[in-house]
């Protein structure tokens, strides 16, 4: 009986499990074959129960997909692509030319890094470079920020420890693109702390390809800014974390990154002034908290102590005016915290009076103390570079060597658009959104934006510090706009009584649908009333989103074009195009430096303008008089005086400095505008500052106040050494049939003096396109004997001793008297002379 029941149940299950079966089922009962109606009834009940269970399972909510995990994965993918774009977009120079160091300063950095990995860190700190600033020399370890060299050396040693052979030059070439990816990550972290993750992803993408940052971080641009922007943003990110949490750990990490920033770039002064400004503004806004107190005190103490370990910095954090704002803020913060502590022990009126006089007194005493220490000489005053940031005309009048650098000129509006494109328009909107919803950390980014805008307008070089905050605030503006126009935030309309009843009936009907044998009510078809009113809003949102996407696409195209054409051409290798579109490489710089390296004595001294000092020492391996360090203005002025003087006066200076060769850059043949003739007036101005009696700028202009190299030019200009070295034999050269001989393509005129000859110099080498010209200084010639020898005249007075007061002839004491014409013989007889 039990076995029959089990068999029957199994047959029920087998038949019921096959829902698509079309056979007439037959069920076996203990008494024989059952009727078909009974079997169908049993099967129907089983199927109904199974379908009911299936609907109940379908009605249960499925395990939800973790949205946070998907967002995290998507963020990782986007950040990876941003880092990849940051690295690859900076490789145009390597692809089009080769793996080579660019510009001027990077050559000294590469030479120093090579010395570091060859001789070790200790020898690097004590390295005396006798090939720089002859005859003075330079102590490299005490006059350089070593962070760039140490970073490259560490990567080089790590790769070699992993048995990955690589030349130190390749590490230097690709260091800036590598750190640009890290900068994108730092921008993401900082923007996420300030706003949200979506804005952080946009900021990372912006800073990865924005031309304002690429200009100083392309492959081959081995300069301090390549790693300094990463250190800058990461320090700010850690500072925001320290302010939000009040953690000593985050504040210590901020000080550690600040130490790395100090070791990498002199722009660390921007950090040590911006963070105290943030703290002071928080105090004035009434946002002081223990978090701010802990964060700043920990950062200032540890950061100051660690920054003083850099030999080039030394005691500057406590003895220069640039760091006194941080010290004053630290003292003021201690006084403010003390007043807050004793607030509980005083009445409200007493505390108000004490607070007012205490804060003002502390601020006044601190200010007067700084003034006294500055007057006494313990604190150095503001340097000329900082004065030039507040007065754009100061450097041109007082320190022309600073004004002579193109990077120190004021920024034009074209430069803002060229380096930032559409971000410069969306940046103010992001600043407004931040100020509208202000908090402690957003006060910092607002101060950063306002100060960076001012300094970037004063000096082109400081566009580099403006670019990160523009990317951050533009990302906030675009992210907030997309959130407004991509998310449907229509308010739910209130329902009437009939509509509420219909909704309740629909809910009940929806619940009854899970039973197969209950029919639902016929649902009323809803009309599309009011849909037309919502259509215009949807169209407007779509239009705004498409416009933003198109703008971002144009931004990416602009960034790619600028990077490829404007910022990926090494200054030592020039490229041009023929009329048929073919590409021509002008390699005159390396040609000249290679000639110097192979054809001159190892200890030969080369005199040139300071722009080319690092390249001559790096590629030519020769001793230079001045270079891009520009630490000795008097020495540079002496070289400028030699270039501005006539050949005879210049030869005397060159002999005093033991100069063997003179190198000049001349672009009149190929139309190169960065040659020494266009820089000549700066040489005159710098020389006039140190030698005003010998050099006057007005002598090199025409009576109408024009600087001209043609026949109308000044005779002083035509006879100076620089003019003669650039245009020697140029008057015999006719470039094409349309222009006369001696036609300068850069100035667009025919030179005024063509018959140029030298007495103390001789041409040693001129490159293929006349871009670099090298002259050898002749040694002193033998003296030619005079034809009219001076004869001794009769009656010339004899020498009169000046040892006695009276002018009289000297006498010999006990001089024997000798009578002329007589002689004595033995016997005392005297014989007369016949």
C-alpha positions in Angstrom: 0.0 0.0 0.0 2.8 2.4 0.9 4.6 1.4 -2.3 1.6 2.1 -4.4 1.0 5.5 -2.8 4.7 6.4 -3.4 4.4 5.3 -7.0 1.2 7.3 -7.5 2.7 10.4 -5.9 5.8 10.1 -8.2 3.6 9.9 -11.2 1.6 13.0 -10.1 4.8 14.9 -9.8 6.2 13.7 -13.1 3.0 14.7 -14.9 2.6 18.0 -13.2 6.2 19.0 -13.8 5.7 18.9 -17.5 3.5 21.9 -18.1 3.8 21.7 -21.9 2.7 18.0 -22.0 -0.3 17.4 -24.4 -0.9 13.7 -23.6 -4.1 12.6 -21.8 -2.8 11.8 -18.4 -3.8 8.6 -16.6 -3.4 8.2 -12.9 -3.3 4.7 -11.3 -5.2 4.4 -8.0 -5.1 1.4 -5.6 -8.5 0.1 -6.9 -7.5 0.3 -10.6 -7.5 2.9 -13.3 -9.2 6.1 -12.3 -11.5 8.1 -14.4 -10.1 10.9 -16.6 -12.2 13.6 -14.8 -10.7 12.7 -11.4 -7.2 12.7 -12.8 -7.7 16.1 -14.5 -9.0 17.6 -11.2 -6.0 16.4 -9.3 -3.5 17.6 -11.9 -5.2 21.0 -12.1 -4.9 21.5 -8.4 -1.2 20.6 -8.4 -0.5 22.9 -11.3 -2.4 25.7 -9.7 -0.4 25.4 -6.5 2.9 25.4 -8.4 1.9 28.5 -10.4 0.8 30.2 -7.2 4.2 29.5 -5.6 6.0 30.7 -8.7 4.1 34.0 -8.7 4.9 34.5 -5.0 8.6 33.9 -5.7 8.4 36.4 -8.6 6.7 38.9 -6.3 9.5 38.8 -3.8 12.3 41.5 -4.3 15.4 40.1 -5.9 18.7 40.6 -4.2 19.7 44.2 -5.2 22.9 44.9 -7.1 25.3 46.9 -4.9 25.2 50.3 -6.6 28.2 51.5 -4.6 30.3 48.7 -6.0 29.3 49.5 -9.5 30.1 53.2 -9.0 33.4 52.3 -7.4 34.4 50.1 -10.4 33.3 52.8 -12.8 35.3 55.4 -11.0 38.4 53.2 -11.0 38.0 52.7 -14.8 37.6 56.4 -15.4 40.6 57.3 -13.3 42.7 54.7 -15.1 41.7 56.2 -18.4 42.4 59.7 -17.2 45.9 58.7 -16.0 46.5 56.9 -19.4 45.4 60.0 -21.3 47.6 62.2 -19.1 50.7 60.0 -19.9 50.1 59.4 -23.5 49.1 63.0 -24.5 52.6 64.2 -23.4 54.5 61.9 -25.7 54.2 63.8 -28.9 57.7 65.2 -28.6 59.2 61.7 -28.2 57.2 60.4 -31.1 58.0 63.2 -33.5 61.6 63.8 -32.5 63.3 61.5 -30.0 63.8 60.9 -26.3 65.7 64.1 -25.5 65.8 66.7 -22.8 64.1 70.0 -23.7 64.6 73.7 -23.0 67.4 75.2 -20.8 66.9 74.5 -17.1 66.2 70.7 -17.7 69.8 70.3 -18.9 71.2 71.3 -15.6 68.7 69.1 -13.8 69.7 66.1 -16.0 73.4 66.8 -15.5 72.9 66.9 -11.7 70.8 63.7 -11.7 73.5 61.9 -13.7 76.1 63.0 -11.2 73.8 61.9 -8.3 73.3 58.3 -9.6 77.0 58.1 -10.6 78.6 59.4 -7.4 75.9 59.0 -4.7 73.8 61.4 -2.7 76.5 62.5 -0.2 78.9 63.5 -3.0 76.0 65.2 -4.8 75.4 67.4 -1.7 79.0 68.4 -1.6 79.6 68.7 -5.3 81.5 71.8 -6.4 80.9 72.4 -10.0 83.9 74.1 -11.5 82.4 74.3 -14.9 79.8 76.8 -13.9 80.3 80.5 -13.3 84.0 80.6 -14.1 86.1 81.6 -12.3 83.7 81.5 -9.3 82.3 78.0 -9.5 79.1 76.8 -7.8 78.3 74.6 -4.8 75.4 72.6 -6.3 74.2 70.8 -3.2 73.6 74.1 -1.4 72.0 76.0 -4.3 69.5 73.6 -5.7 66.2 72.0 -4.8 67.1 68.3 -4.7 63.7 66.7 -4.8 63.6 66.3 -8.6 67.0 64.6 -8.7 66.3 62.4 -5.7 63.0 61.2 -7.2 64.6 60.3 -10.5 67.5 58.6 -8.8 65.2 56.6 -6.6 63.2 55.4 -9.6 66.4 54.6 -11.5 67.7 52.5 -8.6 64.4 50.7 -8.0 64.3 49.7 -11.7 67.9 48.5 -11.7 67.3 46.5 -8.5 64.5 44.7 -10.4 67.0 44.0 -13.2 65.3 46.4 -15.6 68.1 48.2 -17.4 67.2 51.7 -18.3 69.3 54.9 -18.9 68.9 57.7 -16.5 68.1 60.0 -19.4 64.9 58.0 -20.2 63.9 58.2 -16.5 64.3 62.0 -16.7 62.4 62.3 -20.0 59.3 60.3 -18.9 59.2 61.5 -15.2 56.9 64.4 -15.9 54.3 62.4 -17.9 54.4 59.8 -15.1 53.6 62.3 -12.4 50.9 63.9 -14.5 48.9 60.8 -13.9 49.4 61.0 -10.2 48.3 64.7 -10.4 45.0 63.5 -11.9 44.5 61.2 -8.9 45.4 64.1 -6.5 42.9 66.4 -8.2 40.2 63.7 -7.9 40.8 63.3 -4.2 40.8 67.0 -3.5 37.6 67.7 -5.5 35.9 64.7 -3.9 36.6 66.2 -0.5 35.4 69.6 -1.6 32.2 68.5 -3.5 31.5 65.0 -4.6 33.0 62.0 -6.6 31.4 62.9 -9.9 33.0 66.4 -9.9 36.3 64.7 -8.8 36.2 62.5 -11.9 35.7 65.5 -14.2 38.5 67.4 -12.5 40.9 64.4 -13.0 40.0 64.3 -16.7 40.4 68.1 -17.1 43.8 68.3 -15.5 45.0 65.3 -17.4 44.8 67.1 -20.8 44.6 70.8 -20.0 47.3 72.8 -21.9 48.1 75.0 -18.9 49.6 72.0 -17.1 50.9 70.1 -20.2 53.1 73.1 -21.1 55.4 72.3 -18.2 55.0 68.5 -18.1 55.6 67.1 -21.6 58.0 64.3 -22.1 61.5 65.8 -22.0 60.6 68.8 -19.9 62.6 67.7 -16.9 61.9 70.6 -14.6 60.8 71.1 -11.0 57.3 71.9 -12.0 56.8 68.4 -13.4 56.5 66.9 -9.9 55.7 70.1 -7.9 52.1 70.4 -9.1 51.4 66.9 -7.8 53.0 67.7 -4.5 51.0 71.0 -4.4 47.6 69.3 -4.9 48.3 66.3 -2.7 49.4 68.7 0.1 46.1 70.6 -0.2 44.2 67.4 -0.2 45.8 66.2 3.0 45.3 69.7 4.5 41.5 69.5 3.8 41.4 66.0 5.4 43.2 67.4 8.4 40.8 70.3 8.8 37.7 68.1 8.4 38.9 65.4 10.9 41.2 67.3 13.2 43.5 64.4 13.1 47.2 64.7 14.0 47.9 61.9 11.6 46.4 63.8 8.6 48.2 67.0 9.7 51.5 65.1 10.0 51.0 63.7 6.5 50.4 67.2 5.3 53.7 68.3 6.8 55.4 65.4 5.1 54.1 66.3 1.7 54.9 69.9 2.3 58.5 68.8 3.0 58.6 67.0 -0.4 57.2 70.2 -2.0 59.9 72.3 -0.4 62.6 69.9 -1.7 61.1 70.1 -5.2 60.2 73.7 -6.1 60.6 77.2 -4.8 56.8 77.7 -5.2 56.3 76.1 -1.8 56.0 79.7 -0.5 52.5 79.7 -2.1 51.5 76.9 0.3 53.1 78.3 3.4 51.1 81.6 2.8 47.8 80.2 1.6 47.3 77.8 4.5 47.8 80.5 7.2 45.5 82.8 5.2 42.8 80.0 5.3 43.2 79.8 9.1 43.0 83.6 9.6 39.8 83.8 7.4 38.2 81.0 9.4 39.0 82.9 12.6 37.4 86.1 11.1 34.3 84.1 10.0 33.8 82.7 13.4 34.6 79.1 12.2 37.4 78.4 14.7 37.4 74.9 16.1 39.7 72.5 17.8 40.1 70.7 14.5 41.6 73.8 12.9 43.8 74.4 15.9 45.2 70.8 15.9 45.6 70.7 12.1 47.5 74.0 11.8 49.7 73.7 14.8 50.8 70.2 13.9 51.4 71.2 10.2 53.4 74.3 11.0 55.7 72.8 13.6 56.5 69.7 11.7 56.6 71.4 8.3 58.9 74.1 9.4 61.3 71.7 11.1 61.4 69.4 8.1 61.7 72.2 5.5 64.8 73.5 7.3 66.6 70.2 6.5 66.9 71.2 2.8 70.4 72.8 2.5 69.2 75.5 0.0 66.3 76.5 2.4 68.2 76.4 5.7 66.9 79.0 8.2 64.8 80.8 5.7 61.5 79.7 7.3 62.4 81.7 10.4 64.5 84.5 8.9 62.7 85.7 5.8 59.7 87.9 5.3 58.0 85.4 3.0 57.5 83.0 6.0 56.5 85.5 8.6 52.8 85.3 7.8 52.8 81.6 8.9 54.7 82.5 12.1 52.4 85.3 12.9 49.3 83.1 12.4 50.7 80.5 14.7 51.2 83.1 17.5 47.8 84.5 16.9 46.2 81.1 17.0 47.8 80.4 20.4 46.4 83.6 21.8 43.0 82.9 20.4 42.9 79.4 21.8 44.0 80.7 25.2 41.2 83.2 25.2 38.7 80.5 24.4 40.0 78.4 27.2 39.6 81.2 29.9 36.1 82.1 28.5 34.4 79.8 31.1 36.1 81.6 34.0 35.0 85.2 33.0 31.7 87.0 32.6 30.5 87.8 29.1 31.5 91.5 29.4 34.9 90.7 30.8 35.6 88.2 28.2 34.5 90.6 25.4 36.9 93.3 26.6 39.7 90.8 27.1 39.1 89.2 23.8 39.1 92.5 21.9 42.3 93.9 23.5 44.0 90.5 23.6 43.6 89.8 19.9 44.5 93.3 18.8 47.4 93.4 21.2 48.8 90.0 20.0 48.5 91.0 16.4 50.1 94.4 17.0 53.0 93.0 19.0 53.6 90.3 16.4 53.6 92.9 13.6 55.9 95.3 15.4 58.2 92.4 16.3 58.5 91.4 12.7 59.2 95.0 11.7 61.9 95.4 14.4 63.6 92.1 13.4 63.6 93.2 9.8 65.0 96.6 10.6 67.7 94.9 12.8 68.7 92.5 10.1 67.5 89.3 11.7 64.7 88.9 9.2 65.4 89.4 5.6 63.1 91.8 3.7 60.9 90.8 0.8 63.0 89.8 -2.3 62.7 91.6 -5.6 60.8 88.6 -7.1 58.0 89.1 -4.6 58.0 92.9 -5.1 57.5 92.3 -8.8 54.3 90.3 -8.0 52.7 93.4 -6.5 54.2 96.0 -8.8 54.6 94.8 -12.4 56.9 97.7 -13.3 59.3 97.2 -10.3 61.4 94.5 -12.0 61.9 96.4 -15.2 63.3 99.4 -13.3 65.2 97.8 -10.5 66.0 94.2 -11.5 66.0 94.0 -15.3 67.3 90.5 -15.3 64.0 89.3 -13.8 62.0 91.3 -16.4 64.2 89.9 -19.2 62.7 86.4 -18.8 59.6 85.9 -21.0 57.9 83.8 -18.3 57.9 86.8 -16.0 55.8 89.0 -18.3 52.2 89.8 -17.5 49.6 87.4 -18.9 47.4 88.3 -21.8 43.8 87.3 -22.3 44.8 85.2 -25.3 47.1 83.1 -23.0 44.2 82.4 -20.6 42.0 81.1 -23.4 44.9 79.3 -25.1 45.9 77.4 -21.9 42.4 76.9 -20.3 39.9 77.1 -23.2 36.3 76.7 -22.0 37.4 76.1 -18.4 38.1 79.8 -18.0 34.4 80.5 -18.7 33.0 77.8 -16.4 35.5 78.5 -13.6 33.6 81.6 -12.2 30.3 79.5 -12.0 32.1 76.9 -10.0 33.4 79.5 -7.6 29.9 80.9 -7.2 28.5 77.4 -6.4 31.3 76.9 -3.8 30.7 80.3 -2.1 26.9 79.8 -2.2 27.2 76.6 -0.2 30.3 77.5 2.0 32.0 75.5 4.7 35.4 75.2 6.2 37.1 73.4 3.3 35.3 75.5 0.6 36.7 78.6 2.1 40.1 77.3 1.3 39.4 76.6 -2.4 37.8 80.0 -2.7 40.9 81.7 -1.3 43.1 79.5 -3.6 41.1 80.6 -6.6 41.2 84.3 -5.9 44.9 84.5 -5.1 45.9 82.3 -8.0 43.9 84.4 -10.5 45.7 87.5 -9.3 49.2 86.1 -9.5 48.6 84.4 -12.8 47.5 87.8 -14.2 50.8 89.3 -13.0 53.2 86.6 -14.3 52.8 84.1 -17.1 54.7 81.5 -15.3 52.2 81.4 -12.5 49.5 80.2 -14.9 50.7 76.8 -13.7 49.4 77.4 -10.2 46.0 78.7 -11.5 45.4 75.7 -13.8 44.6 73.1 -11.0 42.0 75.3 -9.2 40.4 76.2 -12.6 40.0 72.5 -13.4 38.5 71.8 -10.0 36.0 74.6 -10.0 35.1 74.1 -13.6 34.4 70.4 -12.8 32.2 71.4 -9.9 30.2 73.8 -12.2 29.7 71.2 -15.0 28.9 68.4 -12.5 26.3 70.4 -10.7 24.8 71.5 -14.1 24.6 67.9 -15.3 23.0 66.8 -12.1 20.3 69.4 -12.5 19.6 68.6 -16.1 20.1 64.8 -16.2 18.0 63.8 -13.1 14.2 64.0 -13.4 13.1 65.8 -10.3 9.4 66.6 -11.3 7.2 66.9 -8.1 4.4 64.4 -7.6 1.0 66.0 -8.2 -1.7 65.7 -5.4 -4.5 63.2 -6.2 -8.2 63.8 -6.0 -10.6 61.5 -4.2 -11.6 59.5 -7.3 -7.9 59.2 -8.3 -7.0 57.9 -4.8 -9.8 55.3 -5.0 -8.6 54.2 -8.4 -5.0 53.9 -7.1 -6.3 51.8 -4.1 -8.3 49.6 -6.5 -5.3 49.1 -8.7 -3.2 48.1 -5.7 -5.8 45.6 -4.6 -6.0 44.3 -8.2 -2.3 44.0 -8.4 -2.3 41.9 -5.2 -5.0 39.6 -6.5 -3.2 38.9 -9.8 -1.1 36.4 -8.1 -4.1 34.1 -7.8 -4.8 32.4 -11.1 -8.5 31.9 -10.5 -9.4 35.6 -9.6 -10.1 38.0 -12.4 -8.9 41.6 -12.0 -11.0 44.6 -12.8 -10.7 46.3 -16.1 -8.3 49.1 -15.7 -9.2 52.5 -16.9 -6.9 53.9 -19.6 -5.0 56.9 -18.4 -4.9 59.9 -20.6 -1.7 61.9 -21.4 -3.0 65.1 -20.0 -0.3 67.5 -19.0 2.4 65.6 -20.9 2.7 68.4 -23.4 3.5 70.8 -20.6 6.4 68.7 -19.5 7.8 68.2 -23.0 9.3 71.6 -23.2 11.3 71.1 -20.1 12.6 67.8 -21.3 13.6 69.3 -24.6 15.4 72.1 -22.8 17.3 69.7 -20.6 18.3 67.6 -23.6 19.5 70.7 -25.4 21.7 71.8 -22.4 23.2 68.3 -22.0 24.1 68.1 -25.7 25.6 71.6 -25.6 27.8 70.6 -22.6 28.9 67.4 -24.3 29.7 69.2 -27.5 31.7 71.9 -25.6 33.7 69.2 -23.8 34.4 67.5 -27.1 35.7 70.8 -28.5 37.8 71.2 -25.4 39.5 67.8 -25.9 40.2 68.7 -29.5 41.7 72.0 -28.5 43.9 70.4 -25.9 45.2 67.8 -28.3 46.0 70.4 -31.0 47.8 72.7 -28.6 49.7 69.9 -27.0 50.8 68.5 -30.4 51.7 71.8 -32.1 52.6 74.3 -29.4 54.0 72.5 -26.4 55.7 69.4 -27.9 58.6 71.0 -29.8 62.0 70.8 -28.0 63.8 74.2 -28.1 67.1 72.6 -29.1 65.6 70.9 -32.2 63.5 73.1 -34.5 61.2 71.9 -37.2 59.8 73.7 -40.3 58.0 72.9 -43.5 58.9 73.4 -47.1 56.5 74.8 -49.7 55.6 71.2 -50.6 54.7 70.4 -47.0 57.6 68.2 -46.3 59.1 68.5 -42.8 62.6 69.9 -42.2 64.6 69.4 -39.0 67.0 72.2 -37.9 69.5 70.6 -35.5 71.9 73.5 -35.3 72.1 73.6 -31.5 73.2 70.1 -31.0 75.5 70.4 -34.0 77.3 73.4 -32.4 77.5 71.8 -28.9 78.9 68.6 -30.4 81.5 70.6 -32.2 82.5 72.3 -29.0 82.7 69.0 -27.2 84.9 67.3 -29.8 87.1 70.2 -31.1 88.0 72.3 -28.2 90.1 71.8 -25.1 88.5 70.2 -22.1 89.2 73.3 -20.0 88.1 75.8 -22.6 85.9 78.7 -21.3 83.0 79.7 -23.4 81.3 83.1 -23.0 77.7 83.4 -24.1 74.5 85.0 -22.8 73.2 83.3 -19.7 70.3 81.6 -21.5 72.6 79.0 -23.0 74.8 78.3 -20.1 73.1 75.0 -19.0 73.1 73.7 -22.5 76.7 74.4 -23.1 77.7 72.7 -19.9 75.3 69.8 -20.4 75.8 69.0 -24.1 79.1 70.7 -24.8 80.7 69.8 -21.5 82.5 73.1 -21.4 83.1 75.7 -18.7 80.8 78.7 -18.8 80.9 82.2 -17.3 77.2 82.6 -16.6 74.1 80.3 -16.8 70.4 80.1 -16.0 70.9 80.2 -12.2 71.3 84.0 -12.4 72.5 84.2 -8.8 75.3 86.8 -9.5 73.9 89.8 -11.2 77.3 91.5 -11.3 78.9 88.7 -13.3 76.0 88.7 -15.8 76.3 92.4 -16.1 80.0 92.1 -16.9 79.2 89.6 -19.8 76.5 92.0 -21.0 79.1 94.9 -20.9 81.5 92.8 -23.1 78.7 92.1 -25.6 77.6 95.8 -25.7 81.1 97.3 -26.0 83.4 97.7 -29.0 85.8 94.9 -29.8 88.8 96.5 -28.1 87.0 97.1 -24.8 85.3 93.7 -25.0 88.7 92.0 -25.6 90.1 93.4 -22.4 87.1 92.0 -20.4 87.5 88.6 -22.1 91.2 88.5 -21.3 90.5 89.3 -17.7 88.0 86.4 -17.6 90.3 84.0 -19.6 87.7 83.5 -22.3 88.6 81.1 -25.1 85.4 81.1 -27.2 82.4 83.2 -27.7 79.0 81.8 -28.7 76.1 83.7 -30.1 72.7 82.8 -31.5 71.7 84.4 -34.8 68.3 83.8 -36.5 68.6 86.2 -39.4 68.9 83.4 -42.0 66.0 81.2 -41.0 63.8 83.8 -39.3 64.3 82.6 -35.7 63.0 85.3 -33.4 64.6 84.1 -30.2 68.2 85.1 -31.2 70.6 87.4 -29.4 69.9 90.5 -31.4 66.3 90.5 -30.1 67.7 90.0 -26.6 70.4 92.6 -27.0 68.6 95.4 -25.3 68.3 93.4 -22.1 72.0 92.9 -22.1 72.4 96.6 -22.4 70.0 97.3 -19.6 71.6 94.8 -17.2 75.1 96.1 -18.0 73.9 99.7 -17.5 72.7 98.8 -14.0 76.2 97.8 -12.9 78.3 100.0 -15.3 76.3 103.2 -15.9 79.4 105.2 -16.9 80.4 102.8 -19.7 77.1 101.6 -21.0 74.0 103.8 -21.7 70.9 102.4 -23.3 70.1 105.6 -25.2 73.3 105.3 -27.2 71.9 102.2 -29.0 68.8 103.9 -30.3 68.4 106.3 -33.2 67.6 110.0 -32.6 64.0 109.0 -33.0 64.2 106.5 -30.2 64.1 103.4 -32.5 66.2 100.2 -32.2 67.3 99.4 -35.8 69.9 97.3 -37.4 69.8 98.8 -40.9 71.6 101.9 -42.2 69.6 104.1 -39.9 70.8 102.3 -36.8 73.0 103.8 -34.1 76.8 103.8 -34.8 77.3 102.5 -31.3 75.2 99.5 -32.2 77.0 98.9 -35.4 80.4 98.9 -33.7 79.5 96.7 -30.7 80.7 93.1 -30.4 77.3 91.5 -30.5 76.4 93.2 -33.8 79.7 92.3 -35.4 79.6 88.6 -34.3 76.1 88.1 -35.6 76.4 89.8 -39.0 80.0 88.9 -39.8 80.1 87.7 -43.5 76.3 88.0 -43.5 76.5 91.0 -45.9 77.9 88.6 -48.6 75.0 86.2 -48.3 72.0 86.5 -50.5 69.2 84.2 -49.3 67.0 84.5 -52.5 66.7 86.5 -55.6 63.9 88.6 -54.2 66.0 90.1 -51.4 69.3 91.9 -51.4 72.5 90.5 -49.9 72.5 90.8 -46.1 68.7 90.8 -45.7 67.7 89.8 -42.1 64.6 87.7 -42.2 63.9 88.1 -38.5 64.0 91.9 -38.5 62.8 92.2 -42.1 65.5 94.7 -43.1 68.8 94.9 -44.9 71.7 95.3 -42.4 73.4 98.6 -42.2 77.0 97.6 -41.9 78.3 94.8 -44.1 82.1 95.3 -44.2 82.8 93.7 -40.8 86.3 92.6 -39.7 87.8 91.4 -36.5 91.1 92.2 -34.8 91.0 90.1 -31.7 88.5 87.4 -32.7 88.3 84.9 -35.5 85.4 82.7 -36.7 85.7 79.2 -35.5 82.5 77.5 -36.5 79.1 78.4 -38.0 76.3 75.8 -38.1 74.5 74.8 -41.3 71.7 77.3 -41.0 73.8 80.0 -39.3 71.8 79.6 -36.1 74.8 79.2 -33.8 78.1 81.0 -34.4 81.3 80.3 -32.4 84.3 82.7 -32.4 87.8 82.0 -31.0 89.5 84.7 -28.9 93.0 85.3 -30.2 95.9 85.4 -27.8 97.9 88.6 -27.2 100.0 89.3 -30.3 103.8 90.0 -29.9 104.8 93.6 -29.5 106.0 95.2 -32.7 109.3 97.2 -32.1 109.0 100.9 -32.7 110.7 102.2 -35.8 111.6 105.6 -34.3 113.7 104.6 -31.3 114.0 107.3 -28.7 117.6 108.6 -28.5 119.1 110.0 -25.3 119.2 113.7 -25.5 122.2 115.7 -24.4 121.8 117.7 -21.3 119.3 115.4 -19.7 119.3 115.8 -16.0 120.7 112.9 -14.1 118.7 111.1 -11.5 118.1 113.0 -8.4 117.4 111.1 -5.2 114.3 111.9 -3.3 115.4 110.5 0.0 116.8 113.8 1.2 114.8 116.9 1.7 117.2 119.0 -0.5 117.6 118.2 -4.2 121.3 117.6 -4.4 123.6 115.1 -5.9 124.7 112.2 -3.7 128.3 111.7 -2.6 130.4 108.8 -1.5 131.9 109.0 1.8 135.8 108.8 2.0 136.1 108.7 -1.8 139.8 108.8 -2.8 140.8 111.9 -4.7 142.4 111.2 -8.1 144.1 113.9 -10.0 143.8 113.7 -13.7 146.9 113.4 -15.8 149.3 112.4 -13.0 150.5 109.1 -11.7 152.8 108.1 -8.9 155.6 105.6 -8.9 157.9 104.2 -6.2 160.4 106.6 -4.6 158.0 109.4 -4.4 159.2 110.8 -7.7 156.7 112.6 -9.8 157.0 112.3 -13.6 155.3 114.9 -15.6 153.4 113.8 -18.6 154.9 115.1 -21.9 
